[in-house]
């Protein structure tokens, strides 16, 4: 059959092994879990440390989010390039990039829910009833969700070794 004939001069791409995929998912998931856990802890401790009203604390929350995001992006880039003793270097390929997004989204996304609960509480601080009067708290959560679901895995995938 023609499908099984090797192309002249083109090496057949290697398929990711289970160990490679486990390493890939483990690294990205760990970064995402640490990112959301750090943000959640920061948001829980901020009103305890800083007793000002929400509107005055919001810039500090945003700065904490920016700092945590920068650290997570840096860690993502570094983790993608770090060799493993058993697997070696992770190589960039379509299956590796797809796995980076699909598996880590399924595994790590629930870790953003505690932060959502904290931000939901912030959004109704000082409000009458359960109506959101501070939507910026929820928008901060949406921003961290996008960073965790899209930016961190994208930086990881883009940072994988090209294999050249």
N, C-alpha and C positions, 0 to 999 in steps of 0.2 A: 504494500500500500504506500501511496505517496506520503501520507501523514507521518509515517514512521521513518522516512529517510532524513538523515541529518543534513542540515544546510552546510555548504562549504564554508569553512572559516568562522562560522558563528557557533560559539559554545552554547549548549543547552542551558537555559537558566535553571539554577538550583531552586528547588521548592523548599519553603521553610519547614523545618522539622518541629516536632512537638516541643522540644526543649527551647528552640528559638522563639516560638510563639509564646510559651510560658514566660520566658524572660522578658519579652516585649510587653506583654500585658501586665506583668508584675511591676515593671519599672514605671510605666505610664500611670497605672492605677495607684501605685504608692504615692506618686507626686500629686495626683489629683485628690486623693484622700487627705494627704497632709495639707494641701492648699485649703480645702474646705474646712478641715478641722481647725486650722490656725485662724481662719477668718471667723469661724463660729466662736471660738474661745475669745478672740479679740473683741468681738461685738458683745459678748456676754460681760466681759470684764470692763469695757469702756465706761458704761454708766456708773459702775462702782468706783472706779478711779477718778472719773471726771463727772462731777455732779451737775454740770450745766444742762440746760434743756436740750432736747433733741436737735433743734435747728442750729444751735451753737456747736454741738458735737459732730454734726454731719461732715464738716471738712476733715475732721480727724478720722472718721470712718472711711472716707474716700481715700485719704492718704494711706491708711492701713491696707486698704484694698489694692491700691497701686503698688505698694511695697511688696505685699504678699504675691501679687501677680508677677512682678518682676523677678522675684526669687524663684517662683514656680517655673517661669519661662526659662530662666538660666539653668535651673536643675534639669528641666526637660531636655534642653540642648546638650547638656553635659552627659546625661544618662544615655542619650541616643548614641553618643560617640564612645562611651566607655566600653572597653573589651570585657568579656566574661571569661573566666578560667576554663569553662567547659565548652561553651558555645562559640566563643571568639567574638568577632565584631558582628553587629547586626547590619545587614545589607538592605539598602532601599530597593523595594520592589512593589508591584501593585498589591500582592497579598499582604505584605507587611504594612503598607499604608492603610489598606482596608481594615486590617485587624486592629491597628492602632486606634481607629475611630470606632469601629463597631463594638469590639469586646470591651474596651475600657469605658465606653458610654454605658453599656448595660451594667457593668460591674460597679463603676464608681459614681454614677449619677445619684443614687439614693443618698450619698454622703452630703449632698447639697441641701437636703430637706431640713436638717436641724437649723441651718443658717436661714432658711426660708421662715421657719417658725419664729426665730429671733427677730428677723426683719419685719415680719407681720406684726409682732408685738410692738416694735418701734413705730410702725405706721399708724397705730391707734393710740399711741401715748398721748394723753391729755385730750383725747377726742371724746365726744358725747356718744355713747353707744358703741357699737362694733363697726362703725363706718370708718373707712380709711380717710384720714385727713392729712396724712403725710406720705403720699405715694412715692416720694424720692427714696424712702427706705426700701420699698419693693423694687424700684428701678435699680438700686444698688445690688440687690440679690440677682436680678435679671442679668446685670453686667457680669457678675461673678460666675453665673451659670454659663454664659456664652464663653467667657474666658476658659472655664474648666472644660466645657464640651468641645470647643472649637480651637481656641488659640493654643492651649497647652499641647494637645495631640498634633496639631498642625506643625508647631515648632519641632516636636519630637520627630515627626515623619520627615520633615524637610532636613533635619539634621542627621538622619541616618546616613551611613557611609554609602556612597554611590557604587562602590565595588570596582571602580576603575583604577 
